[in-house]
Amino acid sequence: MAEEIREVLNLLNEKLAGLFPYRLEMVTPGELKLLEKNARYMKAEQFQNLVENIKKDGNLSSLPLCYREKDGKLRVLSGNHRVQAGRQAGVEQVLVMVVGDEKDADERLAIQLSHNAIAGQDDLVILKNLWESIQNVQAKLYAGLDSETIKSLEGIQFAAIAEQRLNYKMANFVFLPEELENLDQLLKEIAVVFAADVVYLASLNIYDAFFELIVQIKKHCQIKNSAAAFLKLMELARIGLEKLKEEEALQDGEGPHQEACHGLA
């Protein structure tokens, strides 16, 4: 049976040549050499959940990535914990991906680290929602979240901003130290409530208008640096705010002040 599977895999590898950068091979977990140094770690509880999942599935749910060394043995570059869990679960044969071309030590190490690095991070809002939507207890165990993660999710209260994720653009401005001090002072004078924040959120539909204003200030004031133009914009805003305060002081009621500020809210 094992020989028949290998023949089928050889035919498949021939068909995939040039389209898929790896070869597929069926091996016993005990044949695989594990990494001597592996930056990725797994808590005991998580590892035991993985073992139980493999026992339930009957095999690994994702393929380890291996490299064939000069002695002919396969070294696991990515998936060491899965292989170890497969051994403990009593799996006799596993399907693995094998790097097709020869790699030097640096290239193999780069592959190892990149596969660890691209694992990504969980969006806690979505994670909490998905976890709470699972009704079956066994399915929750299969999900593999450790008790610490579950506890942290249970203690989180999320205030929904909208049903969909915010569509936003990020702009970075680089300031010299003395410019940063001036900016901080301007922010405090213009909007004290925002003085302690480092992120400012605005509607995306004013994004283009904001940068058009920056461009106009750069042209009018003959400023080349965008950060300097931003500071100039803040100075002009402060001047405008002071004029509004002066106009307000001349009025007995709030009507004129509200009219002058209309559209700035």
Secondary structure, DSSP 8 states (H G I E B T S, - for coil): -HHHHHHHHHHHHHHHTTT-SEEEEEE-GGGSB--SS-S----HHHHHHHHHHHHHHSS-SS--EEEE-TTS-EEEEE-HHHHHHHHHHT---EEEEEE-S---HHHHHHHHHHHHHTT----HHHHHHHHHH---HHHHHHHT--HHHHHHHHT-----S-SS------------HHHHHHHHHHHHHH-GGGTT-S-----GGGHHHHHHHHHHHHHHHT---HHHHHHHHHHHHHHHHHHHHHHHHH-SSSHHHHHHHTT--
